[in-house]
Amino acid sequence: MASLSVIVPLLNERESIPELIDQLYLAMQEPELHALFPAPFSFEIIMVDDGSTDGSNRVIEGIIESKPELRLISFQRNFGKTAALSAGFMAASGEYICTIDADLQDDPLAIKTLLKKLIDGYDLVSGWKQNRKDPLSKTLPSKLFNTVTRLFTGITIHDFNCGLKVYRSEVTRRLELHGDMHRYIPVMAEWMGFRITELPVNHRERQFGTTKYSSSRFLPGLFDFLSVLFITRYLRRPMHFFGMAGLGSFLLGFAISLYVTLDKILLHKPVSNRPILFLGILLLILGVQLFSTGLLGEMLSTSSSKGSAFTIRKTLNLTASQAEAIGSAD
């Protein structure tokens, strides 16, 4: 087993890749990092190409022959960062896992500091871009996202979506990521009972290429946030959510219908032309439907099947067990 697996999801980062790999190798050679592990220390760097169209995979292929610790997983098309991280987590063989973005904005020299904190007794340590070197078009939405996530989850870390994180392997093995849920990994890890924390890390300006962030990610991110809130609270007990909502709707509809009925019996008021009657009937029907949805959710939660969220075009330098783990022959 490799002591440390470094996972690098990437999309169209051709110019950054050679420098990033050099910096990662320098970081892996630091004596302070080696001192955290019993000898012999070993590592692997798993580059996950998320359907790049600028030849990023060819750059990696040109380097990989001289770097035996380097591995490549190349997707058939762009499936998103969540899928890229999922593939990396499946293939990783290290006792500890590190994720880092490929744009050179995260400093690989911070890996040893995060790992030291992890080994001190945590299961996930997230980087915190305290002095972020990004334009307002990225920093303002990020602050809003982090504030809302803290408010609704009660988790007090400042930067949920920092690409630089370290994990114990048992965390990544248990994560089930879909959509764009990589943003909420600390939320899901904390919900599963793992100890999480954060440390400030050095953040650098982008040297090459362009950011992959756009405003079009806002609404999908909102829906994923709602999904995570539901998953972390009601995935294994959907009846608690739909049942309570259905019961509330049914009781309110019943109370309205009872009021209209008593009005008719005791005060002889007409019923047919009263809109409140239709509201009561609607709430009764809605309550029954929500209750039924909860029952269906309970059945589905016990019979759900997992499927791969990506298609692999090519892999290089994976072991047989790693290729089998991601469902691809190397």
C-alpha positions as CSV (number, residue, x, y, z in Angstrom):
1,M,0.0,0.0,0.0
2,A,1.3,3.4,-0.9
3,S,1.6,5.7,2.2
4,L,0.1,8.7,0.3
5,S,-2.1,9.0,-2.7
6,V,-2.3,12.5,-4.3
7,I,-5.3,13.0,-6.6
8,V,-5.3,15.7,-9.2
9,P,-8.6,16.4,-11.1
10,L,-7.9,18.5,-14.2
11,L,-9.6,20.0,-17.2
12,N,-7.7,21.8,-19.9
13,E,-4.6,22.7,-17.8
14,R,-1.9,21.8,-20.4
15,E,0.4,24.7,-19.4
16,S,0.2,24.0,-15.7
17,I,0.8,20.3,-15.6
18,P,4.6,20.1,-16.0
19,E,5.2,22.7,-13.3
20,L,2.6,21.1,-11.0
21,I,4.1,17.6,-11.3
22,D,7.6,19.1,-10.5
23,Q,6.2,20.9,-7.5
24,L,4.4,17.8,-6.3
25,Y,7.6,15.7,-6.5
26,L,9.5,18.3,-4.6
27,A,6.8,18.3,-1.9
28,M,7.0,14.5,-1.7
29,Q,10.7,14.7,-1.1
30,E,10.4,17.0,1.9
31,P,12.0,15.4,5.1
32,E,9.2,16.9,7.2
33,L,6.7,14.8,5.2
34,H,8.7,11.6,5.4
35,A,9.0,12.0,9.2
36,L,5.2,11.7,9.5
37,F,5.4,8.1,8.1
38,P,7.1,4.9,9.2
39,A,9.9,4.0,6.7
40,P,9.8,3.3,3.9
41,F,7.6,6.2,2.6
42,S,5.9,5.8,-0.7
43,F,3.5,7.8,-2.7
44,E,1.5,8.0,-6.0
45,I,0.1,10.8,-8.0
46,I,-3.1,10.1,-9.8
47,M,-3.9,12.6,-12.6
48,V,-7.6,12.4,-13.5
49,D,-8.2,14.1,-16.9
50,D,-11.9,15.1,-17.0
51,G,-12.2,15.1,-20.8
52,S,-9.7,17.8,-21.6
53,T,-9.6,19.1,-25.2
54,D,-6.3,20.9,-25.1
55,G,-4.0,17.9,-25.1
56,S,-3.5,17.7,-21.3
57,N,-3.5,13.9,-21.4
58,R,-0.7,13.9,-24.0
59,V,1.4,16.1,-21.8
60,I,1.0,13.6,-18.9
61,E,1.7,10.7,-21.2
62,G,5.0,12.4,-22.2
63,I,6.0,12.7,-18.5
64,I,4.7,9.4,-17.1
65,E,7.5,7.3,-18.6
66,S,10.1,8.9,-16.4
67,K,7.9,9.1,-13.3
68,P,6.9,5.6,-12.0
69,E,4.7,7.1,-9.3
70,L,2.6,9.0,-11.8
71,R,-0.8,7.5,-12.9
72,L,-3.3,8.7,-15.5
73,I,-7.1,8.2,-15.7
74,S,-8.5,9.9,-18.8
75,F,-12.3,10.3,-19.2
76,Q,-14.2,9.9,-22.5
77,R,-15.7,13.3,-22.0
78,N,-16.1,16.0,-19.4
79,F,-18.1,14.5,-16.5
80,G,-17.3,17.1,-13.8
81,K,-15.0,17.4,-10.9
82,T,-17.2,15.2,-8.7
83,A,-16.8,12.3,-11.1
84,A,-13.0,13.0,-11.4
85,L,-12.6,12.9,-7.6
86,S,-14.7,9.7,-7.4
87,A,-12.5,7.9,-9.9
88,G,-9.4,9.1,-8.0
89,F,-10.8,7.9,-4.7
90,M,-11.6,4.5,-6.2
91,A,-8.1,4.1,-7.6
92,A,-6.2,5.4,-4.6
93,S,-4.2,2.8,-2.7
94,G,-2.7,5.1,0.0
95,E,-3.4,5.0,3.7
96,Y,-3.8,8.8,3.4
97,I,-5.4,10.7,0.4
98,C,-4.7,14.2,-0.7
99,T,-6.6,16.2,-3.4
100,I,-5.2,19.2,-5.1
101,D,-6.3,21.3,-8.1
102,A,-4.2,21.4,-11.2
103,D,-4.2,25.2,-11.7
104,L,-1.1,25.8,-9.5
105,Q,-3.1,28.1,-7.2
106,D,-2.8,25.5,-4.3
107,D,0.7,25.1,-2.9
108,P,1.8,21.5,-2.7
109,L,4.2,22.4,0.1
110,A,1.1,22.8,2.4
111,I,0.4,19.0,2.1
112,K,2.8,18.1,5.0
113,T,1.2,20.7,7.3
114,L,-2.3,19.3,6.6
115,L,-1.1,15.7,7.0
116,K,0.5,16.5,10.3
117,K,-2.9,17.9,11.5
118,L,-4.7,14.9,10.2
119,I,-2.4,12.4,12.0
120,D,-2.9,14.4,15.2
121,G,-6.4,12.9,15.4
122,Y,-8.6,14.1,12.5
123,D,-10.1,12.2,9.6
124,L,-10.4,15.1,7.1
125,V,-8.4,18.4,7.1
126,S,-9.5,21.0,4.6
127,G,-7.5,23.9,3.3
128,W,-8.7,27.4,4.0
129,K,-7.8,30.0,1.3
130,Q,-7.6,32.8,3.9
131,N,-6.0,35.3,1.5
132,R,-7.6,34.2,-1.7
133,K,-6.0,35.4,-5.0
134,D,-9.1,35.4,-7.2
135,P,-11.3,38.1,-8.8
136,L,-14.5,39.2,-7.0
137,S,-16.5,37.2,-9.5
138,K,-15.3,34.1,-7.7
139,T,-14.7,35.3,-4.2
140,L,-18.1,36.9,-3.6
141,P,-20.2,33.8,-4.7
142,S,-17.8,31.7,-2.7
143,K,-18.3,33.7,0.5
144,L,-22.1,33.5,0.0
145,F,-21.9,29.7,-0.5
146,N,-19.7,29.2,2.6
147,T,-21.9,31.4,4.7
148,V,-25.1,29.6,3.7
149,T,-23.5,26.2,4.1
150,R,-22.3,27.1,7.6
151,L,-25.7,28.5,8.6
152,F,-27.7,25.4,7.5
153,T,-25.2,22.7,8.5
154,G,-23.8,24.0,11.7
155,I,-20.3,23.2,10.5
156,T,-18.0,26.1,11.3
157,I,-15.2,25.7,8.7
158,H,-14.6,28.7,6.4
159,D,-13.9,27.2,3.0
160,F,-15.9,24.1,2.1
161,N,-14.8,24.0,-1.5
162,C,-11.0,24.4,-1.2
163,G,-9.4,21.8,-3.6
164,L,-6.6,21.1,-1.2
165,K,-7.7,18.5,1.4
166,V,-6.3,15.5,3.1
167,Y,-8.2,12.4,4.2
168,R,-7.8,9.1,5.9
169,S,-8.6,6.4,3.3
170,E,-11.6,5.2,5.3
171,V,-13.3,8.6,4.6
172,T,-12.9,8.4,0.8
173,R,-14.0,4.8,0.7
174,R,-17.3,5.7,2.3
175,L,-18.1,8.9,0.3
176,E,-20.8,8.5,-2.3
177,L,-20.5,11.5,-4.6
178,H,-23.0,12.6,-7.3
179,G,-23.8,15.7,-9.3
180,D,-21.5,18.5,-8.0
181,M,-21.4,17.2,-4.4
182,H,-17.6,17.6,-4.2
183,R,-18.3,21.0,-2.7
184,Y,-20.0,19.4,0.3
185,I,-17.5,16.7,1.1
186,P,-16.8,18.1,4.6
187,V,-20.6,18.2,5.3
188,M,-21.0,14.5,4.3
189,A,-17.9,13.4,6.2
190,E,-19.1,15.2,9.3
191,W,-22.5,13.6,9.0
192,M,-20.9,10.2,8.8
193,G,-19.2,10.8,12.1
194,F,-15.7,11.7,11.0
195,R,-13.7,14.4,12.7
196,I,-13.1,17.4,10.4
197,T,-11.1,20.6,10.7
198,E,-9.3,23.2,8.5
199,L,-6.0,25.0,8.3
200,P,-5.1,28.2,6.4
201,V,-3.1,27.4,3.3
202,N,-1.1,29.6,0.8
203,H,-3.2,30.5,-2.2
204,R,-1.6,31.8,-5.4
205,E,-2.7,33.7,-8.5
206,R,-3.5,31.7,-11.6
207,Q,-0.6,31.6,-14.0
208,F,-2.0,29.8,-17.0
209,G,-5.4,29.1,-18.6
210,T,-8.8,30.3,-17.4
211,T,-11.0,29.5,-14.4
212,K,-13.6,26.8,-14.9
213,Y,-16.1,28.7,-12.6
214,S,-19.1,30.3,-14.2
215,S,-22.4,31.7,-13.0
216,S,-24.2,28.7,-14.7
217,R,-23.0,26.6,-11.8
218,F,-25.0,28.6,-9.2
219,L,-28.4,26.9,-9.7
220,P,-27.0,23.3,-10.0
221,G,-25.0,24.1,-6.8
222,L,-28.1,25.2,-5.0
223,F,-29.9,22.0,-6.0
224,D,-27.0,19.9,-4.9
225,F,-27.0,21.8,-1.6
226,L,-30.6,20.9,-1.0
227,S,-29.8,17.3,-2.0
228,V,-27.0,17.1,0.5
229,L,-29.2,18.6,3.3
230,F,-31.7,15.8,2.5
231,I,-29.1,13.1,2.2
232,T,-27.4,13.9,5.5
233,R,-30.6,14.0,7.4
234,Y,-33.1,11.7,5.8
235,L,-31.4,9.4,3.3
236,R,-31.9,6.3,5.5
237,R,-35.2,7.5,6.9
238,P,-37.1,9.4,4.1
239,M,-40.4,8.7,5.9
240,H,-39.3,11.1,8.7
241,F,-39.3,13.9,6.1
242,F,-42.2,13.1,3.8
243,G,-44.2,11.5,6.7
244,M,-44.0,14.7,8.8
245,A,-44.8,17.0,5.9
246,G,-47.7,14.7,4.8
247,L,-49.0,14.4,8.4
248,G,-49.0,18.2,8.8
249,S,-50.8,18.7,5.4
250,F,-53.3,16.0,6.2
251,L,-54.1,17.4,9.7
252,L,-54.5,21.0,8.4
253,G,-56.8,19.8,5.6
254,F,-58.8,17.7,8.0
255,A,-59.2,20.7,10.4
256,I,-60.4,22.9,7.5
257,S,-62.8,20.3,6.3
258,L,-64.1,19.7,9.8
259,Y,-64.6,23.5,10.2
260,V,-66.6,23.7,7.0
261,T,-68.7,20.7,7.9
262,L,-69.5,22.0,11.4
263,D,-70.4,25.4,9.8
264,K,-72.8,23.6,7.6
265,I,-74.4,21.5,10.3
266,L,-74.6,24.1,13.1
267,L,-75.0,27.4,11.2
268,H,-76.5,26.1,8.0
269,K,-74.0,27.9,5.8
270,P,-73.6,26.8,2.2
271,V,-70.6,24.7,1.3
272,S,-70.5,24.5,-2.5
273,N,-69.3,28.1,-3.1
274,R,-66.6,28.2,-0.4
275,P,-63.0,28.2,-1.6
276,I,-61.7,27.1,1.8
277,L,-63.4,23.8,1.2
278,F,-61.3,23.1,-1.9
279,L,-58.2,24.1,0.0
280,G,-59.0,21.6,2.7
281,I,-59.5,18.8,0.1
282,L,-56.3,19.8,-1.6
283,L,-54.3,19.5,1.6
284,L,-55.9,16.1,2.4
285,I,-54.8,14.8,-1.0
286,L,-51.4,16.3,-0.7
287,G,-50.9,14.8,2.7
288,V,-51.7,11.3,1.4
289,Q,-49.4,11.8,-1.5
290,L,-46.5,12.9,0.6
291,F,-47.0,10.0,3.0
292,S,-47.0,7.6,0.0
293,T,-43.8,9.2,-1.3
294,G,-42.2,8.6,2.1
295,L,-43.2,4.9,1.9
296,L,-41.7,4.6,-1.6
297,G,-38.6,6.3,-0.4
298,E,-38.2,3.8,2.4
299,M,-38.4,1.0,-0.1
300,L,-36.0,2.6,-2.6
301,S,-33.4,3.4,0.1
302,T,-33.1,-0.3,0.9
303,S,-32.8,-1.4,-2.7
304,S,-30.7,1.3,-4.4
305,S,-27.9,0.3,-6.8
306,K,-24.7,2.1,-7.4
307,G,-23.5,2.9,-10.9
308,S,-20.4,4.5,-12.4
309,A,-20.8,8.3,-13.0
310,F,-18.1,8.3,-15.7
311,T,-16.7,6.6,-18.8
312,I,-13.0,6.0,-19.0
313,R,-11.1,6.4,-22.3
314,K,-7.7,5.4,-21.2
315,T,-5.5,4.6,-18.2
316,L,-1.8,4.5,-17.8
317,N,0.5,3.0,-15.1
318,L,-2.4,1.7,-12.9
319,T,-1.9,-1.5,-11.0
320,A,-4.3,-4.4,-11.8
321,S,-6.2,-3.8,-8.6
322,Q,-6.6,-0.1,-9.3
323,A,-7.8,-0.8,-12.9
324,E,-10.3,-3.2,-11.5
325,A,-11.5,-0.8,-8.8
326,I,-12.5,1.8,-11.5
327,G,-13.8,-0.8,-14.0
328,S,-11.1,-0.3,-16.6
329,A,-8.3,-2.4,-18.0
330,D,-5.0,-0.7,-17.9
